[in-house]
Amino acid sequence: LLIDFYDQVQESRQHNLSPEDQVNSFYALSWTVIQQVVKIIQPVQTELEEIAFHDPLTGLYSRRILMEFLDREISRAYRQKKPVSVVIADIDHFKSVNDEFGHESGDRLLKTLSELLMQSMRASDLAARYGGEEFVLVLPSSGMGAASLWAERMCERVRNNLLTPKETRVT
């Protein structure tokens, strides 16, 4: 881009362009350079946002995004006098799964659980990996009854779909 810019400046000098044409040529080239820079930077920015906002293993939101979302939803709940529920979940005896079957098996369990969570949520909900095998879900506009029902159904889905390599059910 810089070489093109330099060449354009040299060319405008050689053609004895009027000052007005030189300015117009300079602005056109500047705009082209800006467009190219944006085109190069946008994918990098998107990738950096993905890294900053999501847990790399599960694809769920990071703890930082969870805290920001939770602050906003609690404020909104107070303003609108609507409920917001928070569900905290973890995998029972996860350390023994890692110890017996290895961390790769544990990672697969975490990924599968994350997929089950994402499939069970509304667009307005947020699921985040809090740490290790701990997950936090924020359910805006859901009271205790709705959140408890959702959590019970989620536990059942996990029991039916999450298995260790020995086909032992995970809770």
MARLUM-335624 format. One line per 4 residues: for each residue x, y, z of C-alpha. Coordinates in nm, 3 decimals. Last residue first. Example, Ala and Ser with C-alpha at 12.3 -4.5 7.8 and 13.67 -1.06 7.14 Angstrom:
BEGIN
1.367:-0.106:0.714; 1.230:-0.450:0.780
end
This chain:
BEGIN
-2.448:-3.577:3.641; -2.247:-3.801:3.411; -2.376:-4.143:3.313; -2.119:-4.422:3.285
-2.066:-4.539:2.926; -1.708:-4.646:3.001; -1.584:-4.349:2.788; -1.786:-4.124:3.020
-2.142:-4.036:2.925; -2.339:-3.714:2.879; -2.667:-3.755:2.692; -2.932:-3.895:2.925
-2.798:-3.758:3.255; -2.722:-3.425:3.086; -3.072:-3.399:2.943; -3.217:-3.479:3.286
-3.003:-3.214:3.454; -3.114:-2.965:3.187; -3.480:-3.044:3.253; -3.426:-2.982:3.625
-3.240:-2.657:3.553; -3.517:-2.531:3.321; -3.783:-2.614:3.581; -3.582:-2.437:3.851
-3.533:-2.132:3.627; -3.905:-2.115:3.544; -4.005:-2.144:3.910; -3.743:-1.899:4.039
-3.837:-1.629:3.792; -3.719:-1.592:3.436; -3.712:-1.252:3.266; -3.338:-1.285:3.202
-3.185:-1.633:3.242; -2.814:-1.607:3.321; -2.623:-1.934:3.310; -2.305:-2.002:3.500
-2.081:-2.300:3.435; -1.824:-2.479:3.648; -1.615:-2.765:3.506; -1.288:-2.573:3.529
-1.385:-2.207:3.548; -1.686:-1.983:3.497; -1.774:-2.115:3.155; -2.051:-1.891:3.038
-2.408:-1.932:2.924; -2.626:-1.634:2.838; -2.999:-1.617:2.786; -3.179:-1.378:2.548
-3.156:-1.615:2.250; -3.322:-1.887:2.458; -3.116:-2.172:2.591; -3.139:-2.549:2.562
-2.922:-2.599:2.254; -2.646:-2.385:2.406; -2.649:-2.589:2.726; -2.633:-2.922:2.541
-2.344:-2.790:2.330; -2.159:-2.679:2.643; -2.213:-3.021:2.800; -2.065:-3.184:2.491
-1.763:-2.953:2.500; -1.704:-3.014:2.872; -1.737:-3.391:2.825; -1.491:-3.382:2.534
-1.246:-3.185:2.751; -1.271:-3.449:3.024; -1.198:-3.720:2.769; -0.889:-3.526:2.657
-0.793:-3.471:3.018; -0.750:-3.840:3.085; -0.988:-4.131:3.143; -0.947:-4.215:3.512
-0.797:-3.894:3.647; -1.001:-3.663:3.425; -1.324:-3.844:3.512; -1.219:-3.848:3.880
-1.169:-3.473:3.869; -1.519:-3.428:3.724; -1.684:-3.588:4.027; -2.012:-3.407:3.960
-2.005:-3.171:3.663; -2.084:-2.813:3.756; -2.382:-2.583:3.737; -2.478:-2.236:3.856
-2.813:-2.102:3.742; -2.877:-1.730:3.767; -3.228:-1.594:3.744; -3.359:-1.255:3.642
-3.698:-1.130:3.747; -3.877:-0.822:3.614; -3.926:-0.488:3.790; -3.826:-0.303:3.471
-3.558:-0.091:3.636; -3.449:-0.358:3.886; -3.439:-0.631:3.621; -3.248:-0.399:3.382
-2.983:-0.334:3.647; -2.955:-0.708:3.717; -2.932:-0.777:3.344; -2.657:-0.520:3.287
-2.445:-0.644:3.579; -2.496:-1.005:3.467; -2.389:-0.924:3.112; -2.068:-0.755:3.232
-1.990:-1.042:3.471; -2.058:-1.306:3.207; -1.843:-1.123:2.952; -1.550:-1.138:3.195
-1.615:-1.504:3.282; -1.587:-1.598:2.916; -1.879:-1.683:2.689; -1.924:-2.038:2.570
-1.709:-2.173:2.288; -1.624:-2.475:2.502; -1.247:-2.498:2.474; -1.149:-2.142:2.376
-1.379:-1.971:2.628; -1.530:-1.676:2.448; -1.521:-1.295:2.462; -1.150:-1.213:2.431
-1.061:-1.486:2.180; -1.368:-1.418:1.965; -1.303:-1.045:1.986; -0.943:-1.102:1.874
-1.065:-1.310:1.578; -1.311:-1.039:1.472; -1.041:-0.773:1.504; -0.804:-0.978:1.288
-1.076:-1.030:1.029; -1.147:-0.654:1.024; -0.782:-0.535:1.006; -0.698:-0.631:0.647
-1.016:-0.491:0.493; -0.984:-0.181:0.711; -0.629:-0.127:0.582; -0.745:-0.175:0.223
-1.028:0.076:0.264; -0.792:0.331:0.420; -0.542:0.290:0.134; -0.817:0.337:-0.124
-0.940:0.650:0.054; -0.587:0.789:0.062; -0.549:0.719:-0.310; -0.867:0.907:-0.392
-0.767:1.191:-0.160; -0.420:1.218:-0.319; -0.566:1.215:-0.670; -0.810:1.489:-0.573
-0.527:1.694:-0.416; -0.306:1.644:-0.723; -0.596:1.737:-0.951; -0.645:2.062:-0.755
-0.273:2.139:-0.762; -0.275:2.092:-1.139; -0.107:1.779:-1.259; 0.243:1.805:-1.397
0.238:1.450:-1.521; 0.566:1.365:-1.349; 0.456:1.498:-1.008; 0.129:1.299:-1.019
0.329:0.988:-1.105; 0.563:1.034:-0.809; 0.268:1.070:-0.569; 0.101:0.763:-0.718
0.421:0.560:-0.691; 0.459:0.655:-0.323; 0.101:0.551:-0.245; 0.140:0.228:-0.435
0.461:0.161:-0.241; 0.280:0.239:0.086; 0.000:0.000:0.000
end
